[in-house]
Every structure is written in C-alpha cells, then in structure tokens.
Amino acid sequence: MNLTRVKAVVRRHWLVLWRSPHRWFEIAFWPIMDVLLWGSLGVFIAQTDPNGLAAVPFLLAGLVLFWTLTQVQMTGSLGLMEETWTRNLLNVLTTSVTPVEYMAGVSVYGLVKLALTLITLTITTIALYGFDLTELGWAVVPISALLVVNGWAVAFLVIGCILRFGTSADILTWGINYVVLALSGVFFPVEALPPAVARISLLLPTTHIFAAVHEVLAGRPLPLDEIRVAIIGTAVALALGVWFAAVMLKVFRSRGFVTRYS
C-alpha cells in the first residue's frame, strides 16, 4: 500500500468537503436536529413520568453512538458515489490507485468526519441537556471501536450494491441505516420488537453492542459476554462486506458497467 496515494484520496475528499458548505449538513445540521428530537423526547418522558428520568441519557447515548456507525458508513458509501456523480470513476480506475488504497483513504477521511461530528454532538448534548458520553467511562472505547468497524462493514455492502446495480442503489446509503437502527435496539431493548423480528436482530453484532451500552447506562459493569459476541459478529460482518464488494468489483469490471458513469 502506497501511503502517498492514500493521502491523495483523503485530500481529494477533504477539498470537496471544504469547498462545498452544504456538505457540512451531515456533520453539523443533521446531528444537531437529532439531538433536539431525541433529547426533547427524553425530557418529555421525564416530565410526564418521574420514573422516566433515565430516558434522556438513554436516548442521547444511543444517538451519539449510532452516529458513530452512521457517519463512518455514509462516508465510505458516499466516497464511491462522489465519483459516480462527477463521472470520475473511470479516471480513478485508470490511475495507479488500487481499490485497497482508495478505500483506505476514504476510511481515514471518514474518521476525520466522525471526529468533527462527535465534537458537534458532544457540545450540543452538554449545552442543551447536560449529557456527556464520557459518563460511560472506559467502556465507550471498545463500544465505539466496534461501531466504527461495523460502519465499514455496512459501507462495503452498500458499495457492492452500487457497483452491481448502479445509482439506483444509492438510496441504500441512507435507507440501510434505518434498518440497523430499528433492529439493533438503539433506543429500546430488542425485547420490545415483535418476536420474529427480535430473533433476527440477535444476528446483528450492533444489537449486542447496544445491549452492552444499556447495561453500562443502568450502572452495571460492561457485559463482556455481549462484547465477545459483538467482536465475533463484527469480524464476520466485515469479512462478508469486503468479500461482497470485491466480487461486485470483479463483476463491475468484467461486464463493463463503468460505462454507466462515463
């Protein structure tokens, strides 16, 4: 892997972000709107039911951590979409940048965007609701790391679908997040889901990650059994995502699908 080419990919996407103010919506505007929505919901629950005082940190912790996964996933998927929108994909494929180097560059860029998003979320949650994610203690480190890797895994799945089915699959960049949000028990225990759906949700590593979050928020130690299951599931999800994207890239090249974007 050539680090110079990886840095070039990071710089390419950073310049697009820096020179396009509307692209900061996903770093500042949408996260702030989510904090207002879910934080206000938690306050309402606490006001109507004294036993619901835990709703605010419960909802805000889920929101901040879910944005960790979402921002990484969206940045990875949008990296490819940016090339298709500008009809630059053929140029990228004819350069010396390998697919691994390109995805490495997009992943690093995604971490930069994630840091900016978390700064926005942290300032907003503290200023408006007095909540700080560091209240989770050291448990936030493995939880956040697992969510980042899951974000990459989902991004590879979306990228594979875009390569195979074209721009009609772009909607998955946003739509798949709602599937993960609903099935992972981000804001509620998965037991609240319909029984058949709850059984499916247990197959997702994100379900076990947020189950661990709920335990910590309840004042209990980090459940290592949930973390172990999440680590195994995350490794499988990442492997499947990379494999699927690689197969779809091979199909993309062999069938000449690049002509869709040139």
VOBA-1610 file (N, C-alpha, C; in pm, whole numbers, padded with zeros to 5 digits, always signed):
BEGIN
Met+00085-00120+00000Met+00000+00000+00000Met+00088+00125+00000Asn+00058+00217-00091Asn+00134+00340-00103Asn+00065+00450-00023Leu+00130+00497+00085Leu+00069+00596+00172Leu+00048+00730+00103Thr+00132+00761+00005Thr+00115+00887-00068Thr-00017+00888-00144Arg-00051+00775-00205Arg-00178+00768-00279Arg-00297+00769-00182Val-00279+00706-00066Val-00386+00710+00035Val-00410+00854+00080Lys-00301+00928+00105Lys-00313+01068+00145Lys-00379+01151+00035Ala-00350+01117-00090Ala-00411+01190-00202Ala-00562+01171-00204Val-00608+01050-00174Val-00752+01023-00169Val-00817+01102-00056Val-00750+01103+00061Val-00802+01179+00174Val-00811+01327+00138Arg-00708+01380+00077Arg-00705+01522+00040Arg-00812+01553-00065Arg-00832+01463-00160Arg-00933+01484-00264Arg-01072+01504-00202His-01108+01417-00108His-01240+01426-00047His-01249+01542+00052Trp-01140+01572+00121Trp-01141+01684+00215Trp-01163+01816+00140Leu-01098+01831+00023Leu-01115+01954-00054Leu-01258+01969-00103Val-01321+01858-00141Val-01461+01864-00183Val-01549+01911-00068Leu-01523+01857+00052Leu-01599+01898+00170Leu-01575+02045+00203Trp-01451+02088+00203Trp-01414+02223+00243Trp-01473+02328+00149Arg-01482+02294+00021Arg-01529+02392-00077Arg-01679+02381-00106Ser-01748+02295-00033Ser-01892+02277-00054Ser-01962+02290+00081Pro-02000+02413+00119Pro-02060+02434+00252Pro-02181+02346+00280His-02261+02315+00177His-02381+02235+00200His-02348+02094+00245Arg-02226+02047+00220Arg-02189+01912+00262Arg-02163+01903+00412Trp-02158+02017+00479Trp-02140+02016+00624Trp-02268+01984+00697Phe-02380+01972+00623Phe-02507+01938+00685Phe-02497+01807+00762Glu-02429+01708+00704Glu-02422+01577+00769Glu-02325+01575+00885Ile-02246+01682+00901Ile-02154+01692+01014Ile-02215+01774+01126Ala-02290+01878+01091Ala-02343+01967+01193Ala-02495+01970+01200Phe-02561+01996+01088Phe-02706+02020+01093Phe-02786+01898+01135Trp-02768+01784+01065Trp-02848+01666+01097Trp-02820+01612+01236Pro-02695+01606+01281Pro-02671+01561+01419Pro-02738+01651+01523Ile-02734+01783+01501Ile-02797+01874+01597Ile-02948+01854+01598Met-03007+01834+01480Met-03151+01811+01474Met-03189+01681+01545Asp-03106+01580+01533Asp-03132+01453+01602Asp-03124+01470+01753Val-03027+01549+01799Val-03015+01574+01943Val-03140+01645+01994Leu-03187+01744+01921Leu-03308+01817+01962Leu-03429+01724+01965Leu-03440+01637+01863Leu-03555+01548+01855Leu-03556+01448+01970Trp-03448+01371+01982Trp-03447+01263+02080Trp-03426+01315+02222Gly-03348+01422+02236Gly-03330+01479+02369Gly-03460+01537+02423Ser-03535+01605+02337Ser-03664+01662+02379Ser-03765+01552+02410Leu-03758+01443+02334Leu-03845+01330+02365Leu-03815+01274+02503Gly-03686+01262+02534Gly-03647+01213+02666Gly-03693+01305+02777Val-03681+01436+02756Val-03727+01533+02857Val-03878+01523+02876Phe-03951+01507+02767Phe-04097+01493+02777Phe-04136+01370+02858Ile-04068+01259+02832Ile-04096+01136+02907Ile-04066+01157+03055Ala-03956+01226+03086Ala-03918+01251+03225Ala-04019+01343+03294Gln-04074+01437+03219Gln-04171+01530+03277Gln-04306+01464+03305Thr-04343+01370+03221Thr-04473+01304+03238Thr-04467+01186+03334Asp-04345+01133+03354Asp-04330+01017+03443Asp-04199+01031+03519Pro-04205+01055+03650Pro-04082+01070+03728Pro-03989+00950+03716Asn-04044+00833+03688Asn-03960+00714+03672Asn-03886+00713+03539Gly-03918+00811+03453Gly-03856+00814+03321Gly-03737+00907+03313Leu-03676+00941+03430Leu-03563+01034+03430Leu-03444+00982+03352Ala-03433+00849+03342Ala-03318+00790+03271Ala-03334+00797+03121Ala-03449+00845+03072Ala-03476+00845+02929Ala-03380+00935+02853Val-03345+01051+02910Val-03260+01147+02838Val-03122+01088+02809Pro-03044+01042+02911Pro-02914+00983+02878Pro-02926+00857+02795Phe-03034+00780+02815Phe-03055+00657+02738Phe-03068+00689+02589Leu-03150+00789+02557Leu-03172+00826+02417Leu-03050+00896+02358Leu-02989+00987+02434Leu-02875+01062+02380Leu-02752+00974+02361Ala-02728+00881+02452Ala-02614+00789+02435Ala-02635+00703+02311Gly-02756+00653+02293Gly-02785+00574+02173Gly-02767+00656+02048Leu-02811+00782+02052Leu-02799+00869+01935Leu-02654+00895+01898Val-02573+00936+01996Val-02433+00968+01968Val-02358+00846+01916Leu-02381+00732+01978Leu-02311+00611+01936Leu-02360+00562+01800Phe-02490+00580+01772Phe-02538+00538+01641Phe-02482+00628+01532Trp-02462+00756+01561Trp-02399+00844+01463Trp-02255+00802+01437Thr-02192+00737+01534Thr-02056+00686+01512Thr-02057+00586+01397Leu-02151+00493+01400Leu-02165+00396+01291Leu-02210+00463+01163Thr-02311+00549+01174Thr-02371+00610+01056Thr-02272+00696+00978Gln-02196+00779+01048Gln-02104+00869+00978Gln-01996+00791+00905Val-01943+00687+00968Val-01841+00604+00903Val-01900+00534+00780Gln-02020+00479+00795Gln-02084+00409+00683Gln-02115+00504+00567Met-02171+00619+00598Met-02209+00712+00494Met-02088+00768+00421Thr-01981+00795+00493Thr-01860+00846+00429Thr-01801+00744+00334Gly-01799+00617+00375Gly-01747+00513+00286Gly-01831+00498+00161Ser-01963+00497+00177Ser-02053+00482+00062Ser-02050+00605-00027Leu-02051+00724+00034Leu-02052+00847-00044Leu-01921+00869-00117Gly-01812+00806-00068Gly-01685+00817-00139Gly-01697+00765-00281Leu-01760+00649-00297Leu-01782+00595-00432Leu-01887+00676-00506Met-01993+00716-00439Met-02099+00791-00504Met-02049+00925-00555Glu-01956+00986-00483Glu-01898+01112-00528Glu-01833+01096-00665Glu-01766+00982-00685Glu-01702+00957-00815Glu-01805+00931-00925Thr-01916+00868-00888Thr-02020+00841-00990Thr-02095+00969-01025Trp-02121+01054-00926Trp-02193+01179-00952Trp-02114+01270-01046Thr-01982+01273-01029Thr-01897+01360-01110Thr-01844+01289-01234Arg-01891+01167-01257Arg-01844+01085-01369Arg-01691+01075-01372Asn-01636+01056-01252Asn-01491+01048-01237Asn-01443+00906-01208Leu-01535+00811-01205Leu-01498+00676-01165Leu-01400+00612-01262Leu-01422+00633-01391Leu-01330+00576-01491Leu-01189+00631-01471Asn-01179+00760-01441Asn-01047+00820-01418Asn-00978+00757-01298Val-01056+00730-01192Val-00997+00668-01073Val-00947+00528-01105Leu-01025+00452-01182Leu-00988+00314-01215Leu-00865+00306-01305Thr-00837+00413-01379Thr-00722+00410-01470Thr-00596+00468-01407Thr-00607+00515-01283Thr-00489+00565-01215Thr-00417+00450-01144Ser-00308+00482-01079Ser-00231+00380-01007Ser-00289+00349-00870Val-00395+00420-00830Val-00457+00395-00701Val-00530+00262-00703Thr-00497+00172-00612Thr-00563+00043-00606Thr-00693+00055-00526Pro-00785-00040-00543Pro-00909-00036-00463Pro-00882-00033-00313Val-00781-00107-00268Val-00748-00109-00124Val-00700+00029-00079Glu-00615+00093-00159Glu-00566+00226-00124Glu-00679+00328-00124Tyr-00768+00316-00221Tyr-00879+00411-00228Tyr-00969+00397-00106Met-01005+00274-00070Met-01091+00253+00046Met-01020+00291+00176Ala-00889+00271+00181Ala-00814+00313+00299Ala-00820+00465+00314Gly-00805+00535+00203Gly-00813+00681+00205Gly-00950+00730+00248Val-01054+00667+00193Val-01192+00705+00229Val-01218+00673+00376Ser-01163+00563+00425Ser-01183+00525+00566Ser-01117+00626+00659Val-00996+00671+00625Val-00929+00772+00707Val-01008+00902+00705Tyr-01053+00939+00586Tyr-01136+01059+00573Tyr-01263+01046+00655Gly-01319+00926+00657Gly-01440+00901+00738Gly-01414+00923+00886Leu-01296+00884+00934Leu-01262+00905+01074Leu-01249+01054+01106Val-01201+01131+01009Val-01192+01276+01028Val-01332+01335+01041Lys-01422+01295+00952Lys-01560+01343+00958Lys-01629+01296+01087Leu-01596+01177+01129Leu-01653+01125+01253Leu-01609+01210+01372Ala-01482+01247+01375Ala-01431+01331+01484Ala-01504+01465+01487Leu-01525+01524+01370Leu-01596+01653+01363Leu-01741+01636+01408Thr-01804+01526+01368Thr-01943+01500+01408Thr-01955+01480+01558Leu-01862+01404+01615Leu-01867+01379+01760Leu-01843+01506+01841Ile-01758+01594+01788Ile-01737+01723+01855Ile-01868+01802+01857Thr-01937+01802+01741Thr-02065+01871+01732Thr-02167+01812+01829Leu-02176+01678+01830Leu-02272+01611+01917Leu-02240+01633+02065Thr-02113+01626+02100Thr-02073+01643+02240Thr-02106+01783+02290Ile-02071+01884+02211Ile-02100+02022+02250Ile-02251+02043+02264Thr-02327+01989+02168Thr-02473+02009+02169Thr-02539+01937+02287Thr-02501+01812+02311Thr-02565+01737+02420Thr-02531+01797+02557Ile-02407+01846+02573Ile-02370+01908+02701Ile-02441+02041+02718Ala-02442+02122+02612Ala-02501+02255+02621Ala-02652+02251+02642Leu-02720+02158+02575Leu-02867+02157+02580Leu-02923+02068+02690Tyr-02855+01956+02718Tyr-02914+01859+02812Tyr-02819+01815+02924Gly-02699+01870+02926Gly-02605+01835+03032Gly-02558+01691+03028Phe-02559+01630+02907Phe-02517+01491+02895Phe-02382+01483+02825Asp-02293+01403+02881Asp-02160+01382+02823Asp-02139+01231+02806Leu-02105+01190+02686Leu-02089+01047+02658Leu-01980+00984+02743Thr-01885+01063+02791Thr-01777+01006+02873Thr-01830+00953+03006Glu-01958+00978+03035Glu-02018+00920+03155Glu-02020+00767+03149Leu-02005+00713+03026Leu-01998+00568+03011Leu-01864+00512+03059Gly-01767+00602+03082Gly-01636+00557+03128Gly-01555+00492+03016Trp-01461+00406+03056Trp-01373+00344+02958Trp-01447+00253+02862Ala-01569+00212+02897Ala-01648+00123+02812Ala-01677+00184+02676Val-01672+00317+02667Val-01702+00383+02541Val-01596+00351+02435Val-01476+00313+02478Val-01367+00288+02382Val-01394+00162+02299Pro-01412+00043+02360Pro-01440-00076+02277Pro-01573-00065+02204Ile-01671-00001+02266Ile-01802+00012+02201Ile-01789+00097+02075Ser-01720+00210+02085Ser-01703+00297+01968Ser-01621+00230+01860Ala-01516+00158+01900Ala-01432+00089+01801Ala-01513-00015+01724Leu-01596-00090+01793Leu-01679-00190+01727Leu-01779-00125+01632Leu-01835-00013+01671Leu-01931+00056+01584Leu-01863+00111+01459Val-01740+00159+01473Val-01665+00207+01356Val-01644+00093+01255Val-01602-00022+01305Val-01578-00137+01216Val-01709-00183+01152Asn-01817-00182+01229Asn-01947-00218+01170Asn-01988-00118+01063Gly-01954+00008+01083Gly-01982+00109+00981Gly-01908+00077+00851Trp-01783+00035+00863Trp-01709-00005+00744Trp-01773-00126+00676Ala-01816-00222+00756Ala-01878-00343+00700Ala-02003-00309+00621Val-02088-00223+00676Val-02211-00183+00606Val-02176-00103+00480Ala-02073-00019+00489Ala-02031+00060+00373Ala-01988-00031+00258Phe-01914-00137+00288Phe-01872-00230+00183Phe-01993-00297+00117Leu-02093-00329+00197Leu-02216-00388+00143Leu-02284-00291+00047Val-02296-00165+00086Val-02359-00065+00002Val-02277-00042-00125Ile-02146-00034-00110Ile-02059-00013-00226Ile-02075-00127-00327Gly-02081-00250-00276Gly-02101-00364-00365Gly-02231-00355-00441Cys-02338-00311-00374Cys-02469-00297-00440Cys-02465-00187-00545Ile-02396-00076-00516Ile-02386+00033-00614Ile-02308-00011-00736Leu-02199-00085-00714Leu-02120-00135-00827Leu-02203-00228-00915Arg-02286-00309-00852Arg-02363-00409-00927Arg-02489-00351-00993Phe-02561-00266-00919Phe-02692-00222-00966Phe-02696-00076-01010Gly-02586-00004-00995Gly-02581+00133-01042Gly-02636+00233-00941Thr-02662+00355-00989Thr-02704+00462-00900Thr-02840+00437-00836Ser-02917+00343-00889Ser-03047+00312-00828Ser-03029+00256-00687Ala-02908+00207-00656Ala-02881+00152-00523Ala-02830+00259-00426Asp-02820+00384-00472Asp-02770+00491-00385Asp-02855+00508-00260Ile-02984+00480-00273Ile-03075+00501-00160Ile-03036+00417-00039Leu-02964+00307-00062Leu-02921+00222+00049Leu-02827+00295+00143Thr-02756+00395+00093Thr-02664+00471+00177Thr-02735+00528+00299Trp-02859+00572+00280Trp-02936+00627+00391Trp-03037+00525+00445Gly-03099+00451+00356Gly-03205+00359+00398Gly-03157+00247+00486Ile-03038+00195+00461Ile-02991+00080+00539Ile-02965+00119+00685Asn-02938+00248+00707Asn-02916+00293+00845Asn-03042+00276+00930Tyr-03158+00298+00869Tyr-03283+00283+00943Tyr-03311+00137+00975Val-03266+00047+00889Val-03281-00095+00918Val-03197-00132+01040Val-03072-00087+01039Val-02983-00114+01153Val-03036-00047+01279Leu-03086+00076+01265Leu-03141+00150+01379Leu-03258+00076+01442Ala-03348+00026+01358Ala-03468-00040+01409Ala-03438-00176+01472Leu-03345-00250+01413Leu-03320-00387+01457Leu-03217-00399+01569Ser-03140-00293+01593Ser-03029-00304+01688Ser-03067-00265+01830Gly-03191-00219+01852Gly-03230-00178+01986Gly-03150-00059+02035Val-03131+00040+01948Val-03052+00157+01986Val-03118+00234+02099Phe-03249+00255+02088Phe-03322+00336+02186Phe-03411+00254+02278Phe-03416+00125+02255Phe-03504+00040+02336Phe-03450-00102+02335Pro-03484-00184+02432Pro-03440-00325+02431Pro-03504-00398+02313Val-03433-00493+02258Val-03486-00567+02143Val-03608-00650+02182Glu-03627-00673+02312Glu-03746-00747+02355Glu-03875-00673+02321Ala-03862-00542+02295Ala-03980-00462+02258Ala-04021-00486+02113Leu-03932-00546+02034Leu-03963-00576+01895Leu-04059-00695+01886Pro-04131-00709+01775Pro-04210-00831+01755Pro-04120-00953+01765Pro-04166-01063+01823Pro-04081-01180+01850Pro-04000-01227+01728Ala-04065-01235+01612Ala-03995-01283+01493Ala-03882-01187+01454Val-03909-01058+01465Val-03808-00958+01431Val-03696-00958+01534Ala-03731-00977+01660Ala-03631-00979+01768Ala-03530-01092+01746Arg-03578-01206+01699Arg-03486-01319+01673Arg-03389-01284+01561Ile-03436-01212+01462Ile-03348-01171+01352Ile-03245-01070+01403Ser-03290-00980+01490Ser-03200-00875+01539Ser-03081-00931+01615Leu-03099-01047+01677Leu-02989-01107+01754Leu-02873-01151+01666Leu-02896-01159+01535Leu-02789-01196+01443Leu-02697-01079+01413Leu-02741-00957+01445Leu-02661-00838+01416Leu-02564-00810+01531Pro-02438-00785+01500Pro-02343-00751+01608Pro-02379-00620+01676Thr-02443-00528+01602Thr-02480-00400+01662Thr-02583-00417+01774Thr-02666-00520+01764Thr-02764-00547+01870Thr-02693-00574+02002His-02587-00652+01998His-02513-00686+02120His-02430-00567+02170Ile-02387-00482+02077Ile-02313-00362+02118Ile-02404-00270+02199Phe-02524-00245+02147Phe-02614-00154+02217Phe-02674-00218+02343Ala-02681-00350+02345Ala-02721-00417+02469Ala-02618-00390+02578Ala-02490-00388+02539Ala-02383-00357+02634Ala-02394-00211+02680Val-02429-00122+02588Val-02447+00019+02623Val-02557+00035+02728His-02668-00036+02707His-02780-00027+02802His-02739-00075+02941Glu-02658-00179+02946Glu-02613-00231+03075Glu-02527-00128+03148Val-02438-00064+03074Val-02350+00036+03135Val-02430+00157+03183Leu-02527+00200+03101Leu-02610+00314+03140Leu-02693+00284+03264Ala-02724+00156+03283Ala-02800+00115+03402Ala-02714+00106+03526Gly-02584+00138+03512Gly-02495+00138+03627Gly-02427+00005+03652Arg-02440-00088+03558Arg-02377-00219+03574Arg-02245-00225+03496Pro-02158-00323+03527Pro-02031-00334+03455Pro-02053-00369+03308Leu-01954-00339+03227Leu-01961-00373+03085Leu-01975-00524+03070Pro-02083-00573+03005Pro-02102-00718+02991Pro-02007-00777+02887Leu-01907-00846+02934Leu-01804-00898+02844Leu-01859-01006+02750Asp-01963-01078+02794Asp-02021-01180+02706Asp-02083-01115+02584Glu-02151-01001+02602Glu-02209-00929+02488Glu-02098-00875+02398Ile-01992-00827+02457Ile-01881-00773+02378Ile-01813-00882+02298Arg-01796-01000+02357Arg-01734-01111+02284Arg-01819-01150+02163Val-01949-01160+02182Val-02038-01193+02071Val-02030-01084+01965Ala-02025-00957+02009Ala-02018-00845+01915Ala-01888-00848+01835Ile-01777-00883+01900Ile-01648-00890+01829Ile-01652-00997+01721Ile-01703-01114+01755Ile-01712-01222+01656Ile-01805-01181+01541Gly-01921-01127+01575Gly-02016-01085+01472Gly-01961-00975+01385Thr-01887-00882+01444Thr-01827-00772+01368Thr-01722-00823+01271Ala-01641-00918+01316Ala-01539-00975+01227Ala-01603-01047+01109Val-01710-01121+01135Val-01781-01191+01027Val-01844-01090+00932Ala-01908-00985+00987Ala-01973-00884+00904Ala-01872-00812+00815Leu-01756-00779+00870Leu-01654-00710+00791Leu-01601-00800+00680Ala-01576-00926+00713Ala-01527-01021+00612Ala-01627-01038+00499Leu-01756-01052+00535Leu-01859-01067+00433Leu-01873-00940+00349Gly-01862-00823+00414Gly-01873-00698+00340Gly-01759-00681+00241Val-01636-00709+00283Val-01521-00698+00194Val-01532-00799+00079Trp-01571-00921+00112Trp-01587-01024+00008Trp-01692-00982-00095Phe-01806-00933-00047Phe-01913-00894-00138Phe-01869-00778-00228Ala-01802-00678-00171Ala-01756-00565-00251Ala-01653-00609-00355Ala-01564-00701-00316Ala-01462-00749-00409Ala-01524-00826-00526Val-01622-00911-00495Val-01691-00987-00602Val-01765-00892-00695Met-01835-00794-00639Met-01909-00699-00721Met-01816-00611-00804Leu-01697-00579-00752Leu-01600-00503-00830Leu-01552-00585-00950Lys-01533-00715-00929Lys-01492-00803-01039Lys-01600-00809-01146Val-01725-00820-01103Val-01837-00820-01198Val-01845-00686-01269Phe-01825-00578-01194Phe-01830-00442-01248Phe-01730-00425-01362Arg-01611-00479-01342Arg-01507-00466-01444Arg-01531-00559-01563Ser-01569-00683-01533Ser-01584-00781-01642Ser-01700-00748-01734Arg-01806-00688-01681Arg-01923-00655-01762Arg-01923-00512-01815Gly-01819-00438-01786Gly-01807-00303-01840Gly-01909-00205-01786Phe-01950-00224-01660Phe-02051-00135-01602Phe-02000+00008-01584Val-01867+00028-01598Val-01813+00161-01581Val-01869+00258-01684Thr-01920+00207-01796Thr-01977+00294-01899Thr-02101+00369-01848Arg-02158+00323-01738Arg-02272+00395-01679Arg-02233+00533-01629Tyr-02103+00547-01597Tyr-02057+00671-01534Tyr-01957+00747-01619Ser-01955+00724-01747Ser-01857+00792-01834Ser-01927+00847-01956
//
